[in-house]
Amino acid sequence: MAAIIWALQSLKETIDRKGGIEIDLYTDCKTAVDLPSRRKKLEANRFMSKKTGRLLSNADLYQQFFQLYDDLHPTLIWTKGHRPQKNQD
């Protein structure tokens, strides 16, 4: 998620200088691709977990992502990445 935010911030700086462009963002991060559809619920719950009542661990990243998403309107395209592995870190 942090890499996506970095990429969008870099693009935003370029766009601010040169004008708007269309952005297609390819990622294997399913979470990022699904965030726009989850946005209403996340914001309604103030980025808090319904189960624990605590702030989600990536709440700050989600908020940064949404701000950049609103500014740039990228098309998010999921690509198959690594295979799930039993002991993967």
N, C-alpha and C positions, 0 to 999 in steps of 0.2 A: 504494500500500500504506500509506503514511504517513497518508493521509486516512482510510482505513478504521480504522486504529488510533486516530486521534484521535476519530473518531465513536464507536467502541466504548468508549473511555475516558470520554467525556462521558456516554454512556448508563449506564455502570457507576456513576458518581458519583450520577446521578439515581436509579438502582435501589437503591443502598445506602441512600438517604434515604427512598424511598417504597415499597420492596418490589419483588418480581419482576414482570417484564412479558415478553411474547413479542416477539422482535425478528426482523423480516424485513429483511435488508440487501440492497438492490439495488445492483449494481456492474457496471461494464464491465470490471473487472479479472479476467480469466480466471485469473490466477495465484492470486489470493485465493480464488476459488471452488474451485479445485483443491487448495489446500493441505491441507484435512483428509484427503483421500484419499492424499496424499503424505507425511503426517506420520510414519508408522511408519518409512519408509525414511529420511527426513531425520534423525530422531532416532537411528536405528540408526547412521547414518554421522556423527553428531555435527555435522550441518550442514556437512560437508566435501564437496567435489567429488570424485567418484571418479576423474575424469580427471586433475585437477591435484593433488589432495591438499591443496588450500587451502580455507580457510573460505569458504563462499558469501558473496557480496557483501551479500546481504540477510539473513544469518543472524540478526542481532539483531532485525530487523523480524519475521521468521518466529516467533521465540521469543516476542516480545511479543504477536503475533497469537494464538498458541496459548494463552497464559495467559488472554487475554481471551475467547477462544473457549470455553475450559473453564469460565470464570466465568459467561458469559452465554448460551451455547448458541444463538447466532443461526442463523437459516436464511439461507443465502447464495444469492442468486438472481442469475444472470448475465444482463445485458441487453446487447444489441448496441450497441456504442459507435461509435467512428469507423471509417472504412474504412481498411484498411492502405494506406499510401502509400509509394512508392519512397524518397523523401528525407525522411521524417518524423523529427523529433527527439523 
